[in-house]
Structure formats: structure tokens, C-alpha cells
Amino acid sequence: MKVTICVGSTCHLLGSKSVVETFKRLVEEHHLEDRVSLSGTFCMGKCGEGVCVSIDDVTHIIQKDDAERFFNDEILARLG
């Protein structure tokens, strides 16, 4: 599964660094290094709404405080 987090200036200000750190920690905790590929990108076109995260090219908008819930609900759930 490919997970891409926007690290552009607006998403950075909205907490993308925290989202990246949370996702990295959770991937390691769940031993998903061989199943989840984390990467960063610049502007995903939805500036100001929240941190943009795409899963297999489907874009979602999250708040930094929702990163762990999003990981559990969207990433872990898809991996089954």
C-alpha cells in the first residue's frame, strides 16, 4: 500500500510533520514495513483544508490530531 503525505508549506504548517512521525511509528509498531510504503510530496491541491494524505492515489484530508485514528480506520482496516 502506498501512503503519501503532503509536506508542502501549507500542510507543513497544519502539522504534516506530526502526521509523518505518527504514521512512521505506527508502521513500525504494527510491523508493516513490507506492506506500507510511506512517502512525501508537495502540494496535492487542497491547501488549507488540512493535511493531505493519499492512499493508493485516493486523497484524504486529515487533521494532525486525527493521524492515529486515520491510520487505524483507513490503513489497518484495508490491510485486514
Stockholm file with secondary structure:
# STOCKHOLM 1.0

chainA/1-80         MKVTICVGSTCHLLGSKSVVETFKRLVEEHHLEDRVSLSGTFCMGKCGEGVCVSIDDVTHIIQKDDAERFFNDEILARLG
#=GR chainA/1-80 SS CEEEEECSHHHHHTTHHHHHHHHHHHHHHTTCTTTCEEEEESCCSCTTSSEEEEETTEEEEECGGGHHHHIIIIIIHHHC
#=GC SS_cons        CEEEEECSHHHHHTTHHHHHHHHHHHHHHTTCTTTCEEEEESCCSCTTSSEEEEETTEEEEECGGGHHHHIIIIIIHHHC
//
